Amino acid sequence: MQRTTAIASLSSGLISALALNVAPVLADDQRRGETCLAGAEKPIVIGHRGASGFRPEHTLEAYELAVKQGADFIEPDLVATKDGVLIVRHENELSGTTDVDERPEFADRETTKVIDGVPTSGWFSEDFTLEEIKTLRAEERIPETRPDNTQFDGQFEIPTLEEVIALVRDLEKRIKRKIGIYPETKHPTYFAKEGEFLDGGRIDMSLGEMLIETLIDRDFTDPDRVFIQSFEVENLLELQNDIMPRFDVDLPLVQLLGDITNAYQPPESNFSAPYDMVYNAENGDVTAIYGQLDGIIGGGGPGITAEIDYSDLVSKAALGYIAEHYAEGIGPWKDSFLLRETLDEPIDADGDGKAEIATRLTGKVHDFLAQAIDAGLLVHPYTLRAEEEFLTLHPNGIPQTLTGEVVQLLGLGVNGFFTDQPVTGVEGRALFLEANGCGKRRSTTY
């Protein structure tokens, strides 16, 4: 269902910058009432890997800055070490975000593994003990895009999940407000079933169980302060039906969704399919693992096969199953529902001599957003970024800003969003709430 509400009014002279003729700043009457009842604490701003627009991602320093900029939640991605400790990295391959490739003592750990169907060369977390991981230092993942962040290369340690929780508790005492964490289990099928150590032994680690054990051990199991997310389905089902009941905890789960156009396929990428379903279609009993979801996805046909992709999870029936049986929310890629078209020539919007905006919004919104909301699912899209290469044009050709994107998404009814620049996300949320008569903007602390 396409939302067509236009911007009716906006303070601060931002109409031309934010979105002439795009949907919407002002919510409809029902949603405006719900927004105001929720207050300024909702929708939530999630610091994507911390304030990764300002510090190297997944470092304690990035997380602390995100909280000081006003983020309600911070997001630690989780992988495991050889000795079974959860550390915070976007990938288990380490050379993209650490200095491991500069360490001669670890040169013999370089190898090639197949991660979720994609051959990947480098150094992997499961081949290092925590003690060895602690000798590494973080580096900026995208230095060409964020050159200012490279000044911090070599300064920050690789944190554990326990250290992130300890930081949250310390920050709560200092800033006098509650902070949540939004952990993601990375490559759970690889770690539990398919992956091997450098010496050839099976990894055989349940990231979900390790996560719950850590949260219990650190006494951080408040369901208002934790979301658990995954791009895979099986481990969320295991958390809902087995792991959390065994440990007597009940935390909200979020089904992440990648590309729904089947454009990102192995061996180059795995962004278009939930890898657990691909793996289990070839190696497991999909009916036993996924139950009725197998038939829903099959639609009377073959069910879950190795050709599955995320579009199979965004039908009305599939979203209804997700809401009823295991998850409180979905985390869709924003490009999957804010439909866009490719420009004939990229545009330089910021005047830096680099033409980096390559798409234009069509003004259409994919049906699954409204269907997810109707199913009672929270919707937390990812990832909002301020740099030009991550932005787009409005349908009328005006470049969109991060603030404008925040306002647009909130007007469409999302309940929160992931952003690399939490300070701008907080300001955008405040602008939206203020425009809807929901109070004044909340100031941030630096």
C-alpha positions as CSV (number, residue, x, y, z in Angstrom):
1,M,0.0,0.0,0.0
2,Q,1.5,3.3,-1.0
3,R,1.3,6.2,1.4
4,T,0.7,9.5,-0.3
5,T,0.3,11.9,2.5
6,A,2.2,15.1,1.7
7,I,4.1,17.4,4.0
8,A,1.6,19.9,5.3
9,S,3.8,22.1,7.5
10,L,7.3,22.2,8.9
11,S,9.2,24.6,11.1
12,S,12.8,25.8,10.6
13,G,12.5,26.5,6.9
14,L,13.3,22.9,6.0
15,I,10.5,22.1,3.6
16,S,12.6,22.4,0.4
17,A,15.4,20.3,1.9
18,L,13.3,17.6,3.4
19,A,10.8,16.4,0.8
20,L,8.4,18.4,-1.3
21,N,5.7,16.0,-2.5
22,V,7.0,13.0,-0.6
23,A,5.3,11.0,2.1
24,P,5.0,12.0,4.9
25,V,6.0,14.3,7.8
26,L,2.6,14.4,9.4
27,A,1.1,11.2,10.5
28,D,-2.6,10.5,10.1
29,D,-4.8,11.2,13.1
30,Q,-4.7,7.7,14.5
31,R,-1.0,7.3,14.2
32,R,-0.4,10.8,15.5
33,G,-2.3,9.9,18.6
34,E,-0.4,6.7,19.0
35,T,2.9,8.6,18.6
36,C,2.0,11.2,21.1
37,L,0.8,8.6,23.6
38,A,4.2,6.8,23.2
39,G,6.0,10.0,24.0
40,A,9.5,11.1,23.0
41,E,11.0,7.7,24.1
42,K,9.3,6.1,21.0
43,P,10.2,5.5,18.2
44,I,13.7,4.4,19.1
45,V,17.0,5.5,17.7
46,I,19.5,2.6,17.4
47,G,23.2,3.4,17.2
48,H,24.2,1.2,14.3
49,R,27.4,-0.5,15.5
50,G,27.7,2.6,17.8
51,A,28.1,6.1,16.4
52,S,30.0,4.5,13.5
53,G,29.8,7.7,11.4
54,F,32.2,9.3,13.9
55,R,34.3,6.4,15.4
56,P,35.5,3.0,14.1
57,E,32.5,0.7,14.4
58,H,31.9,-1.8,17.2
59,T,34.3,-0.1,19.7
60,L,33.4,1.0,23.2
61,E,34.3,4.5,22.1
62,A,31.7,4.3,19.2
63,Y,29.1,3.0,21.6
64,E,29.7,5.6,24.2
65,L,29.5,8.4,21.7
66,A,26.2,7.0,20.3
67,V,24.7,7.1,23.8
68,K,25.9,10.6,24.4
69,Q,24.3,11.6,21.1
70,G,21.0,10.4,22.3
71,A,20.7,6.8,21.0
72,D,18.2,4.7,22.9
73,F,19.8,1.4,21.9
74,I,23.3,0.4,20.7
75,E,23.9,-2.5,18.4
76,P,26.6,-5.1,19.0
77,D,27.1,-7.7,16.2
78,L,28.3,-10.9,17.8
79,V,30.9,-13.5,16.7
80,A,32.8,-16.1,18.7
81,T,36.4,-16.6,19.6
82,K,38.2,-20.0,19.6
83,D,37.7,-20.3,23.3
84,G,34.0,-19.5,23.1
85,V,33.7,-15.8,24.1
86,L,31.3,-13.5,22.3
87,I,33.2,-10.5,20.8
88,V,31.8,-7.6,18.9
89,R,32.5,-7.5,15.2
90,H,30.4,-7.1,12.1
91,E,32.0,-10.2,10.6
92,N,34.0,-13.1,11.9
93,E,36.6,-12.1,9.2
94,L,38.8,-9.7,11.1
95,S,41.1,-7.9,8.6
96,G,38.3,-5.5,7.4
97,T,38.1,-3.8,10.8
98,T,41.3,-4.6,12.7
99,D,45.0,-4.5,12.2
100,V,45.4,-8.3,12.1
101,D,46.9,-8.3,8.6
102,E,49.7,-6.1,9.9
103,R,50.7,-8.5,12.7
104,P,53.5,-10.9,11.6
105,E,52.8,-13.2,14.5
106,F,49.4,-14.0,13.0
107,A,50.5,-14.4,9.4
108,D,50.0,-18.1,9.4
109,R,46.3,-17.7,10.4
110,E,45.4,-16.3,7.1
111,T,43.1,-18.7,5.2
112,T,40.1,-19.0,2.9
113,K,36.7,-20.2,4.2
114,V,33.2,-20.3,2.8
115,I,31.0,-18.2,4.9
116,D,27.3,-18.6,4.0
117,G,28.1,-19.6,0.5
118,V,30.7,-16.9,-0.1
119,P,34.4,-17.7,-0.4
120,T,36.1,-15.3,2.0
121,S,39.9,-14.9,2.6
122,G,41.4,-13.5,5.7
123,W,41.7,-14.1,9.4
124,F,38.7,-15.4,11.4
125,S,37.6,-14.8,15.0
126,E,37.1,-18.5,15.6
127,D,40.8,-19.1,15.1
128,F,41.9,-16.7,17.8
129,T,41.6,-16.9,21.6
130,L,40.2,-13.9,23.4
131,E,43.7,-13.1,24.7
132,E,45.0,-12.9,21.1
133,I,42.0,-10.8,20.1
134,K,42.8,-8.4,22.8
135,T,46.2,-7.6,21.2
136,L,44.4,-6.4,18.0
137,R,43.2,-2.8,17.5
138,A,40.2,-1.5,15.6
139,E,40.5,0.2,12.2
140,E,37.9,2.2,10.2
141,R,36.0,-0.2,7.8
142,I,35.4,2.3,5.0
143,P,38.3,4.8,5.2
144,E,37.5,6.3,1.7
145,T,34.1,7.3,2.9
146,R,35.0,8.3,6.5
147,P,38.6,9.5,6.4
148,D,38.2,11.4,9.6
149,N,37.7,8.1,11.4
150,T,41.1,6.9,10.4
151,Q,42.7,9.2,13.0
152,F,41.5,6.6,15.6
153,D,43.0,3.6,13.8
154,G,45.1,1.5,16.2
155,Q,43.7,3.1,19.3
156,F,40.7,1.0,20.4
157,E,40.4,-2.6,21.6
158,I,38.0,-5.2,20.2
159,P,35.3,-5.4,23.0
160,T,33.5,-8.4,24.3
161,L,29.7,-8.5,24.8
162,E,30.3,-8.4,28.6
163,E,32.4,-5.2,28.2
164,V,29.6,-3.6,26.2
165,I,27.1,-4.4,28.9
166,A,29.4,-3.0,31.6
167,L,29.8,0.2,29.5
168,V,26.0,0.5,29.3
169,R,25.6,0.2,33.1
170,D,28.3,2.8,33.6
171,L,26.7,5.2,31.1
172,E,23.3,4.8,32.7
173,K,24.8,5.9,36.0
174,R,26.4,8.9,34.4
175,I,23.7,10.2,32.2
176,K,20.7,9.1,34.3
177,R,18.7,7.2,31.7
178,K,18.1,3.7,30.6
179,I,20.0,2.3,27.6
180,G,19.2,-0.8,25.6
181,I,21.3,-3.2,23.6
182,Y,20.3,-4.7,20.2
183,P,22.6,-7.7,19.6
184,E,22.8,-9.6,16.3
185,T,24.0,-13.1,16.1
186,K,26.2,-13.2,13.0
187,H,26.3,-16.3,10.8
188,P,24.7,-18.6,13.4
189,T,24.4,-21.6,11.0
190,Y,28.1,-21.3,10.2
191,F,29.1,-21.3,13.8
192,A,26.7,-24.1,14.9
193,K,26.7,-26.5,11.9
194,E,29.0,-25.7,9.0
195,G,32.0,-23.9,10.1
196,E,35.4,-25.3,11.0
197,F,38.5,-24.1,12.9
198,L,41.7,-23.6,11.1
199,D,42.8,-27.1,12.2
200,G,39.7,-28.6,10.6
201,G,37.7,-29.3,13.7
202,R,34.0,-28.3,13.8
203,I,33.2,-25.0,15.6
204,D,29.8,-26.3,16.9
205,M,28.9,-23.2,18.9
206,S,25.4,-21.9,19.4
207,L,25.6,-18.1,19.3
208,G,22.0,-17.8,20.6
209,E,22.7,-19.9,23.7
210,M,26.0,-18.1,24.4
211,L,24.2,-14.8,24.1
212,I,21.4,-15.8,26.6
213,E,24.0,-17.2,29.0
214,T,26.0,-13.9,28.9
215,L,22.9,-11.8,29.4
216,I,21.8,-13.9,32.4
217,D,25.3,-13.9,33.8
218,R,25.5,-10.1,33.5
219,D,21.9,-9.7,34.8
220,F,20.8,-7.9,31.7
221,T,17.5,-9.6,30.8
222,D,15.0,-6.7,31.0
223,P,12.8,-7.2,27.9
224,D,12.4,-3.4,27.6
225,R,16.2,-3.0,27.1
226,V,17.1,-5.9,24.8
227,F,16.2,-6.9,21.2
228,I,17.8,-9.9,19.6
229,Q,18.1,-9.9,15.9
230,S,19.2,-12.2,13.1
231,F,19.1,-12.5,9.3
232,E,18.5,-16.2,9.8
233,V,15.3,-17.8,10.9
234,E,16.2,-21.1,12.6
235,N,18.2,-19.5,15.4
236,L,15.4,-17.2,16.2
237,L,13.0,-20.1,16.3
238,E,15.5,-21.9,18.6
239,L,15.7,-18.9,20.9
240,Q,11.9,-18.6,21.1
241,N,11.0,-22.3,21.5
242,D,14.0,-23.8,23.3
243,I,16.8,-21.6,24.5
244,M,14.9,-18.8,26.2
245,P,12.3,-21.1,27.8
246,R,15.2,-23.3,29.2
247,F,16.8,-20.2,30.8
248,D,13.4,-18.7,31.9
249,V,13.8,-15.5,30.0
250,D,11.6,-13.9,27.3
251,L,13.2,-11.2,25.2
252,P,11.8,-9.7,22.0
253,L,13.2,-11.1,18.7
254,V,13.6,-9.3,15.4
255,Q,13.7,-11.0,12.0
256,L,16.1,-9.1,9.8
257,L,15.4,-9.0,6.1
258,G,17.9,-8.5,3.3
259,D,17.4,-7.7,-0.3
260,I,14.0,-9.0,-1.7
261,T,14.9,-8.7,-5.4
262,N,17.3,-11.7,-5.5
263,A,20.1,-9.4,-6.7
264,Y,22.8,-10.5,-4.3
265,Q,23.7,-14.1,-4.8
266,P,26.7,-16.3,-3.9
267,P,29.5,-16.6,-4.6
268,E,29.6,-12.7,-4.6
269,S,27.1,-12.1,-1.8
270,N,24.6,-13.7,0.5
271,F,22.4,-10.7,1.1
272,S,19.3,-12.0,-0.7
273,A,18.5,-15.1,1.2
274,P,18.3,-16.4,4.8
275,Y,21.3,-18.7,4.8
276,D,20.0,-21.2,7.3
277,M,17.1,-22.0,5.0
278,V,19.5,-22.5,2.0
279,Y,21.7,-24.8,4.1
280,N,18.8,-26.8,5.7
281,A,17.1,-27.3,2.4
282,E,20.1,-29.2,1.3
283,N,21.2,-30.8,4.6
284,G,18.2,-30.9,7.0
285,D,14.5,-31.6,7.5
286,V,12.9,-28.2,6.7
287,T,9.5,-29.3,7.9
288,A,10.8,-30.4,11.3
289,I,12.8,-27.2,11.6
290,Y,10.4,-24.6,10.3
291,G,7.0,-26.2,10.8
292,Q,4.1,-24.5,9.1
293,L,6.4,-21.8,7.7
294,D,7.6,-24.4,5.2
295,G,4.1,-24.7,3.8
296,I,3.4,-21.0,3.9
297,I,6.5,-20.2,1.9
298,G,5.8,-23.0,-0.5
299,G,2.3,-21.8,-1.1
300,G,1.2,-25.3,-2.0
301,G,4.4,-25.8,-4.0
302,P,7.8,-27.2,-3.0
303,G,8.1,-25.3,0.2
304,I,11.5,-24.2,1.5
305,T,14.2,-25.0,-1.1
306,A,17.8,-23.9,-1.7
307,E,16.3,-21.2,-4.0
308,I,14.6,-19.4,-1.1
309,D,15.1,-15.6,-0.9
310,Y,13.9,-12.9,1.4
311,S,10.9,-12.1,-0.8
312,D,9.4,-15.3,0.5
313,L,9.4,-13.9,4.0
314,V,7.5,-10.7,3.2
315,S,4.2,-12.1,2.0
316,K,1.2,-11.3,4.2
317,A,1.0,-15.0,5.3
318,A,4.7,-15.2,6.2
319,L,4.7,-11.9,8.1
320,G,1.6,-13.1,10.0
321,Y,3.5,-16.4,10.9
322,I,6.5,-14.4,12.1
323,A,4.4,-12.2,14.3
324,E,2.3,-15.1,15.8
325,H,5.1,-17.6,16.3
326,Y,8.4,-16.2,17.1
327,A,9.3,-12.5,16.6
328,E,8.1,-9.1,17.8
329,G,9.5,-7.2,14.9
330,I,11.2,-7.1,11.6
331,G,14.3,-5.2,10.5
332,P,14.0,-4.6,6.8
333,W,16.6,-3.0,4.5
334,K,15.1,0.4,3.8
335,D,15.8,0.1,0.0
336,S,13.5,-2.9,-0.1
337,F,10.3,-0.9,0.7
338,L,11.3,2.7,-0.2
339,L,11.3,1.9,-3.9
340,R,13.8,3.7,-6.1
341,E,15.1,3.8,-9.6
342,T,18.6,4.1,-10.9
343,L,19.7,7.5,-12.4
344,D,21.2,7.7,-15.9
345,E,24.1,9.7,-14.3
346,P,25.0,10.0,-10.6
347,I,24.6,13.5,-9.1
348,D,27.0,15.5,-6.9
349,A,24.7,17.0,-4.3
350,D,27.2,18.3,-1.8
351,G,29.6,20.0,-4.2
352,D,32.7,18.0,-3.3
353,G,33.3,17.1,-6.9
354,K,32.2,13.5,-6.5
355,A,28.9,12.4,-8.0
356,E,27.7,9.8,-5.6
357,I,23.9,9.9,-5.5
358,A,22.8,7.2,-8.0
359,T,19.1,6.7,-7.3
360,R,15.8,8.5,-7.1
361,L,12.8,7.5,-5.0
362,T,9.8,6.5,-7.1
363,G,7.3,7.7,-4.4
364,K,6.0,4.1,-4.0
365,V,6.3,2.0,-0.9
366,H,6.3,-1.8,-1.0
367,D,3.1,-3.4,0.4
368,F,5.0,-5.5,3.0
369,L,5.6,-2.4,5.2
370,A,1.9,-1.9,5.8
371,Q,1.3,-5.6,6.1
372,A,3.9,-5.9,8.8
373,I,2.4,-3.0,10.7
374,D,-1.0,-4.5,10.3
375,A,0.3,-7.9,11.6
376,G,1.4,-6.1,14.8
377,L,5.1,-6.3,14.1
378,L,7.5,-3.6,15.1
379,V,9.5,-2.2,12.2
380,H,13.1,-1.1,12.6
381,P,14.7,-0.4,9.2
382,Y,18.4,-0.1,8.5
383,T,20.7,1.7,7.9
384,L,20.3,5.5,7.8
385,R,23.6,7.2,6.9
386,A,24.5,10.8,6.2
387,E,27.2,10.5,3.6
388,E,26.2,11.3,0.0
389,E,26.9,7.8,-1.4
390,F,24.2,6.4,0.9
391,L,21.5,9.0,0.0
392,T,19.0,9.3,-2.8
393,L,16.9,11.9,-4.5
394,H,13.2,12.6,-3.7
395,P,10.8,12.0,-6.6
396,N,11.0,15.7,-7.5
397,G,14.8,15.5,-7.8
398,I,15.7,17.2,-4.6
399,P,18.5,15.4,-2.7
400,Q,17.3,13.7,0.4
401,T,19.0,14.4,3.7
402,L,19.4,12.0,6.6
403,T,17.0,14.2,8.6
404,G,14.5,14.0,5.8
405,E,14.8,10.3,5.6
406,V,14.1,10.0,9.3
407,V,11.0,12.1,9.0
408,Q,9.8,10.2,6.0
409,L,10.2,6.8,7.7
410,L,8.5,7.9,10.9
411,G,5.6,9.2,8.9
412,L,5.3,5.8,7.3
413,G,4.8,4.3,10.7
414,V,8.1,2.6,11.6
415,N,8.9,2.2,15.3
416,G,12.6,3.0,15.2
417,F,15.6,2.9,12.9
418,F,19.3,2.1,12.8
419,T,21.7,4.9,12.0
420,D,25.4,5.6,11.8
421,Q,24.8,9.2,13.0
422,P,22.6,9.0,16.1
423,V,22.8,12.7,16.7
424,T,21.0,13.4,13.4
425,G,18.6,10.6,14.0
426,V,17.6,12.0,17.4
427,E,17.1,15.5,15.8
428,G,15.0,14.0,13.0
429,R,12.8,12.2,15.4
430,A,12.4,15.3,17.5
431,L,11.4,17.3,14.4
432,F,8.8,14.7,13.5
433,L,7.4,14.5,17.0
434,E,7.3,18.3,17.3
435,A,5.6,18.7,13.9
436,N,2.9,16.2,15.1
437,G,2.3,18.2,18.4
438,C,4.2,15.7,20.6
439,G,6.4,18.0,22.6
440,K,9.7,19.8,22.3
441,R,13.0,18.4,21.0
442,R,15.2,16.6,23.4
443,S,18.7,18.0,23.7
444,T,21.7,15.7,23.4
445,T,24.9,15.5,25.5
446,Y,28.4,15.5,24.1
